[in-house]
Protein backbone atom coordinates (compact mmCIF):
# COMPACT_ATOMS: atom_id res chain seq x y z
CA UNK A 1 0.00 0.00 0.00
CA UNK A 2 2.25 2.76 -1.28
CA UNK A 3 -0.02 5.67 -0.30
CA UNK A 4 1.32 5.63 3.27
CA UNK A 5 4.84 6.72 4.22
CA UNK A 6 6.01 3.15 4.82
CA UNK A 7 5.32 0.00 2.82
CA UNK A 8 3.43 -2.41 5.08
CA UNK A 9 1.25 -5.48 5.40
CA UNK A 10 -1.83 -5.79 7.63
CA UNK A 11 -3.86 -8.35 9.51
CA UNK A 12 -7.36 -7.10 10.10
CA UNK A 13 -9.00 -7.25 13.51
CA UNK A 14 -11.97 -9.39 14.51
CA UNK A 15 -13.54 -6.08 15.56
CA UNK A 16 -15.22 -3.98 12.89
CA UNK A 17 -13.93 -0.69 14.27
CA UNK A 18 -12.00 0.90 17.12
CA UNK A 19 -9.61 -2.06 17.23
CA UNK A 20 -6.47 -1.94 19.36
CA UNK A 21 -3.52 -1.30 17.03
CA UNK A 22 -0.17 -3.12 17.04
CA UNK A 23 2.59 -1.94 14.70
CA UNK A 24 5.64 -4.17 14.09
CA UNK A 25 9.13 -2.85 13.30
CA UNK A 26 11.68 -5.38 12.04
CA UNK A 27 15.43 -5.48 12.58
CA UNK A 28 18.39 -4.45 10.40
CA UNK A 29 18.51 -6.28 7.08
CA UNK A 30 15.01 -7.73 7.29
CA UNK A 31 11.56 -6.72 5.99
CA UNK A 32 7.89 -6.43 6.91
CA UNK A 33 7.25 -10.18 6.50
CA UNK A 34 9.68 -11.20 9.24
CA UNK A 35 7.77 -10.27 12.41
CA UNK A 36 4.45 -10.56 10.56
CA UNK A 37 5.02 -14.32 10.53
CA UNK A 38 3.77 -14.55 14.11
CA UNK A 39 0.82 -12.17 13.72
CA UNK A 40 -1.55 -15.14 13.49
CA UNK A 41 -0.51 -16.18 17.02
CA UNK A 42 -1.54 -12.84 18.54
CA UNK A 43 -5.00 -11.90 19.89
CA UNK A 44 -7.56 -11.67 17.08
CA UNK A 45 -8.93 -8.32 18.24
CA UNK A 46 -5.61 -6.65 17.41
CA UNK A 47 -5.32 -4.80 14.11
CA UNK A 48 -1.72 -5.58 13.14
CA UNK A 49 0.43 -3.52 10.79
CA UNK A 50 3.97 -4.63 9.93
CA UNK A 51 6.12 -1.87 8.41
CA UNK A 52 9.12 -2.03 6.09
CA UNK A 53 12.12 0.15 6.96
CA UNK A 54 12.77 2.96 4.44
CA UNK A 55 16.37 2.18 3.41
CA UNK A 56 16.85 -0.75 1.00
CA UNK A 57 20.02 -2.79 1.44
CA UNK A 58 21.99 -4.84 -1.07
CA UNK A 59 21.35 -7.53 -2.14
CA UNK A 60 18.14 -7.61 -0.06
CA UNK A 61 16.57 -6.47 3.20
CA UNK A 62 16.01 -3.01 4.66
CA UNK A 63 17.33 -0.80 7.44
CA UNK A 64 15.90 1.96 9.63
CA UNK A 65 19.35 3.58 9.58
CA UNK A 66 22.84 2.75 8.44
CA UNK A 67 25.25 0.84 10.64
CA UNK A 68 28.78 1.57 9.48
CA UNK A 69 31.95 -0.37 10.05
CA UNK A 70 35.25 1.44 9.77
CA UNK A 71 38.73 1.26 11.23
CA UNK A 72 38.56 4.52 13.18
CA UNK A 73 35.16 4.30 14.83
CA UNK A 74 34.65 0.55 14.67
CA UNK A 75 30.91 -0.12 14.46
CA UNK A 76 28.75 3.00 14.63
CA UNK A 77 25.16 3.99 13.94
CA UNK A 78 23.99 6.86 11.75
CA UNK A 79 22.00 8.73 14.40
CA UNK A 80 20.82 11.43 11.98
CA UNK A 81 19.24 8.79 9.77
CA UNK A 82 17.78 7.11 12.87
CA UNK A 83 16.14 10.38 13.96
CA UNK A 84 14.67 10.79 10.46
CA UNK A 85 13.22 7.27 10.72
CA UNK A 86 11.92 8.03 14.22
CA UNK A 87 9.95 10.99 12.85
CA UNK A 88 8.82 9.02 9.80
CA UNK A 89 7.41 6.32 12.10
CA UNK A 90 5.55 8.97 14.11
CA UNK A 91 4.00 10.25 10.87
CA UNK A 92 3.20 6.68 9.79
CA UNK A 93 1.34 6.03 13.07
CA UNK A 94 -0.92 9.01 12.32
CA UNK A 95 -1.47 7.78 8.76
CA UNK A 96 -2.40 4.28 9.94
CA UNK A 97 -4.90 5.70 12.45
CA UNK A 98 -6.46 7.85 9.72
CA UNK A 99 -6.71 4.99 7.20
CA UNK A 100 -7.71 1.96 9.25
CA UNK A 101 -10.56 1.26 11.75
CA UNK A 102 -8.37 1.41 14.84
CA UNK A 103 -8.45 3.06 18.26
CA UNK A 104 -6.02 5.99 18.39
CA UNK A 105 -5.97 5.66 22.18
CA UNK A 106 -4.83 2.04 22.16
CA UNK A 107 -1.61 1.88 20.16
CA UNK A 108 1.16 -0.63 20.82
CA UNK A 109 4.56 -0.92 19.12
CA UNK A 110 6.60 -4.10 18.82
CA UNK A 111 10.19 -3.86 17.68
CA UNK A 112 13.05 -6.28 17.20
CA UNK A 113 16.69 -5.13 17.41
CA UNK A 114 16.99 -1.94 15.31
CA UNK A 115 13.17 -1.80 15.31
CA UNK A 116 13.29 -1.82 19.12
CA UNK A 117 15.82 1.03 19.25
CA UNK A 118 13.44 3.09 17.09
CA UNK A 119 10.37 2.03 19.12
CA UNK A 120 12.03 3.34 22.29
CA UNK A 121 12.92 6.59 20.52
CA UNK A 122 9.39 7.08 19.12
CA UNK A 123 7.69 6.35 22.45
CA UNK A 124 9.99 8.65 24.41
CA UNK A 125 9.74 11.47 21.82
CA UNK A 126 6.03 11.14 20.98
CA UNK A 127 4.53 9.52 24.11
CA UNK A 128 1.10 10.96 23.33
CA UNK A 129 0.86 8.62 20.31
CA UNK A 130 1.71 5.37 22.14
CA UNK A 131 0.45 3.21 24.99
CA UNK A 132 2.46 -0.02 25.08
CA UNK A 133 5.88 -0.96 23.75
CA UNK A 134 7.33 -4.45 23.27
CA UNK A 135 11.10 -4.05 23.01
CA UNK A 136 12.82 -7.27 21.87
CA UNK A 137 16.61 -7.62 21.64
CA UNK A 138 17.34 -3.88 21.54
CA UNK A 139 18.45 -1.05 23.80
CA UNK A 140 17.80 2.61 24.56
CA UNK A 141 19.95 4.95 22.45
CA UNK A 142 19.58 8.26 24.29
CA UNK A 143 21.08 10.17 21.36
CA UNK A 144 17.77 9.66 19.55
CA UNK A 145 15.49 11.65 21.87
CA UNK A 146 15.31 14.29 24.57
CA UNK A 147 13.71 13.21 27.81
CA UNK A 148 10.35 14.81 28.61
CA UNK A 149 8.72 15.46 32.00
CA UNK A 150 7.62 12.34 33.88
CA UNK A 151 3.97 13.37 33.59
CA UNK A 152 4.08 12.82 29.80
CA UNK A 153 5.16 9.21 30.30
CA UNK A 154 2.84 8.03 33.07
CA UNK A 155 0.54 6.07 30.72
CA UNK A 156 3.36 4.17 28.99
CA UNK A 157 4.07 0.50 29.63
CA UNK A 158 7.14 -1.39 28.32
CA UNK A 159 7.87 -5.09 27.95
CA UNK A 160 11.62 -5.49 27.39
CA UNK A 161 13.43 -8.76 26.73
CA UNK A 162 16.87 -9.87 25.62
CA UNK A 163 18.90 -12.98 24.98
CA UNK A 164 21.49 -13.49 27.71
CA UNK A 165 24.01 -14.72 25.10
CA UNK A 166 23.14 -12.18 22.38
CA UNK A 167 26.17 -11.89 20.09
CA UNK A 168 24.85 -8.84 18.16
CA UNK A 169 23.64 -6.45 20.87
CA UNK A 170 25.34 -7.11 24.23
CA UNK A 171 22.90 -7.96 27.02
CA UNK A 172 24.64 -5.34 29.20
CA UNK A 173 23.23 -2.64 26.90
CA UNK A 174 19.70 -3.97 27.38
CA UNK A 175 20.14 -4.23 31.16
CA UNK A 176 20.36 -0.43 31.32
CA UNK A 177 16.75 -0.09 30.11
CA UNK A 178 14.98 -0.96 33.40
CA UNK A 179 17.15 1.53 35.28
CA UNK A 180 16.41 4.25 32.71
CA UNK A 181 12.66 3.57 32.74
CA UNK A 182 12.54 3.34 36.54
CA UNK A 183 14.18 6.76 36.84
CA UNK A 184 11.22 8.21 34.90
CA UNK A 185 8.65 6.14 36.83
CA UNK A 186 7.66 4.36 33.60
CA UNK A 187 5.91 1.00 34.03
CA UNK A 188 7.97 -1.86 32.63
CA UNK A 189 8.80 -5.56 32.76
CA UNK A 190 12.25 -6.87 31.87
CA UNK A 191 13.09 -10.50 31.07
CA UNK A 192 16.13 -12.40 29.83
CA UNK A 193 16.17 -15.75 28.04
CA UNK A 194 19.10 -18.11 27.38
CA UNK A 195 19.29 -17.41 23.65
CA UNK A 196 21.28 -15.29 21.20
CA UNK A 197 19.91 -12.52 18.98
CA UNK A 198 16.40 -13.89 18.60
CA UNK A 199 13.08 -14.57 20.30
CA UNK A 200 12.75 -17.82 22.23
CA UNK A 201 9.33 -19.55 22.31
CA UNK A 202 8.94 -18.83 26.04
CA UNK A 203 9.79 -15.17 25.31
CA UNK A 204 6.97 -15.04 22.75
CA UNK A 205 4.46 -16.63 25.15
CA UNK A 206 5.40 -14.14 27.87
CA UNK A 207 5.08 -11.06 25.65
CA UNK A 208 1.78 -12.38 24.27
CA UNK A 209 0.40 -12.81 27.79
CA UNK A 210 1.68 -9.36 28.80
CA UNK A 211 0.01 -7.71 25.80
CA UNK A 212 -3.23 -9.67 26.11
CA UNK A 213 -3.62 -8.54 29.71
CA UNK A 214 -3.43 -4.90 28.58
CA UNK A 215 -6.07 -5.14 25.85
Phi, psi and omega in degrees: 000089190286354185279355172257164186297331180237137172298141185201164172238155182231154164238120184289158181275159172287345177272146182284328178206169179058034181285146171296139186254134173235123178248131184256136179233112186287176180269178182300127176085010182246199178208185187293342182278345185297292181291333181299340182298337176254014177301323183294342181272353185265160184309137188290341179284345178289135167267117188251130177238127177246120188260149175262132178298153190279347185252109178291144178248163177254139358279347181202171181091174184217160180225149173280333175196159183289142168244119186254149179236115175216166188295324185284309186266350190070226181266126180216152183261145176276092186293329178297316178295322180297319179294322176299317179293323176305312182289327177295319177297318179301317178295318181298320178302315178298319180295318179298316180297323179289327188271324189249159184280066185241165181268113183294345180259012178219074185244124177242146175245142172231122179237154172235127175059246179299326176296329176289316180303318178289323179297317174303311184297320179294313183296323183276343176266320183236058186298336182293344182269346194235152172244305186235146181227127174254114188246098184259127171054043178224196180204169178271117174260102187282005170281351188260004179197163171249130183296137178260172176301147180310321185302329181286345186253358193295339180272349185286152177215126184247138165247118183241134176216158184205152173279132184289344176240035179297123183266354183259308176242113185303139181299332178300327178294318181292327183293347177281342184298311181301321180296316180298313182292322178298321181298335179258009182056038177267131179297137180198159171230137180234131180225149172238148180228149186281061180225175176273223184273079182189183183245113179288154179306317181293331175296315180297316180298321181292316181293325179297316179296317179301313182291317181301321181293340181267347184283000000 
